[in-house]
Amino acid sequence: MHRLQIAGTPSAVAEARHWLAGVLSSCPPLAAVSDDLTVCLSELVSNSIKHSRSANGGKIMICVEFKRPRHLPNRSFIEVRVTDEGATTKPRILRKPPWRRDLTESSRGLFIVRKYSSRWGYTRNNSQTTTWFRFKYKAEKMRGNKNLFWMIACQ
């Protein structure tokens, strides 16, 4: 598992993207989706800064984990979690997105995460919200030459 703790400031989004690029560089099989993973992470970190108590320098924890279920070895996935200091609202996708009416740049984040990822969700407790997403990749596509080594190294 890879972890990064950052402060809830606008520069945290770039810091998170740069860090994720380093994590993904150790796993070439995910190169094809690295841009999509980075966009989704950027959206979750931006939402934490905009909507949670982590804004203005509070703590945000990012965890990236490569998972391969034992009972489904060909269903590997990467899970990215962003935990912030909680908010008074729940993460949700708007029913009628405002960008259909105008050219606003807000309220698209979770829509993008849902569109790109294979699953997403959130958990809340009294003081924290964790929003997560997953990207699947199939291990059998990586069973040639050196690629199997990379699949194992990513785990």
N, C-alpha and C positions, 0 to 999 in steps of 0.2 A: 504494500500500500504506500502511496506517495501522499504527503501532506504539505500544505502551505498555509500559514496563518498570515493574513494581511490586515491592514487598517482599512476601515470603510471610508476611503477618500476616492475622488475621481481617478487618481493615478493608479489605484488598485486594479482597475480593469486591464490596463496595459501590463501591469506586473503579473497578473494571473495568466494572461495570454502568453507572455514570454515564458513563464514557468511551465505551462502545459506543453508548449512546443518542445521544451527540453525533455519532458517526460515521454512524449510521443516519439521523439527522435530515437529512443532506445527500442522502439517497436515498429520496424518497417512495414509489417502487414497492415497497420492502421493508417499508413500514409494517405491512402485514398479518401479517408474520411476525416483527416486531421483538421481541415478547414471547417467542416461542419461541427466537429467537437469544439473547436475554438470559438465559433460563433455562439454556440449554446452556452458555453462557460461564461463568455462575455455578457450574455443576456442575464444569467442568474446572478452574477456579481453586480451588474448594474442595478438589478432589482433590489438586491440586498442594500446597496448604498442608497437607493431612492426611497424604499418603502419600510426599512427596518430600523430598529434602534442602533444598528451598527453604523449608521451614517455619522458623519463628523468625527471619524477616527475610531469608532468602535471596532470590535474584532469580527473578522470573517474567517472561517476555516474552510479550506478546500481539500477534499480527499479524492484521489483517483485510485481505483482498484480494478485490476484485471481479474476476471472470474471465469472459471471453467467448471461447470457442475459435473461432478463425477458420473452421475447417471445420464448426462447428455454431453459427452465430451466434444461433440461437433457444434455445440451451441455456445461458444465462448462469447463473452461480452465485456465491455469496459463500462464501469459505472463511475460517474462523476457526481459528487455531493458538495453542495455549498451550504454551510451552516452559519446563520447569523444570529444576532441577539434578539430575534423575534420582532413581531409587529402586532398591531391591533387588527389587521386584516389577514385573510388567508390568500395564498397564491391562487390565482384563477385566470382562466382565459375568458375574455369578454364574449358575450353572445353575439353582439353586433359590433364588430371591430370598427373603431372610428376611422381607420384609413380607407374604408369604403365610401365615406362621406367627404373626406378632405385629405390633405397631405400631411397630417400630423405624424410625428415620429415616435409618439409614445403608444403604449398598450399593445405592442407587437411581440414583446419578449417571449412570453410563454407560448404564444401561437407558433413562433419560430422553433422553439424547443420541441413542441409537440410534432411539428412537421418533419424535422430532421431526425429526431431520435426514435428508437424502437419502443421505448417506454419512458414515462416521466411521472413524478409524483412529489409529495411532500409529507413530512411529519412535523408535528408541533408538540412542544411541551410548554411548561410555564414560562420559560425564559428564552427558548430558542426555536428557530424554524430551520429545518433542513429540506432543501429542494434538491431533487436528484434527477438524473436522466441516464439512460443506457443506450449504447450502440452495440449491436450484435456484429459478430464476424464468425465465419465458419472455418473451423480448423482444417477441414479436409482440403480447402483451397490452398492451404499453405504447406502441403505435404510433399513439396518437391525440393530436392537438393538442400540448400542452406536455410530455406524458409522454416522448416520444422524447428531448427535451432532458435529462430527468432520468436516463434510462437511460445516456446518454453521460456525463453528469456523474458518475455513480456509478463508472464504469470507472476 
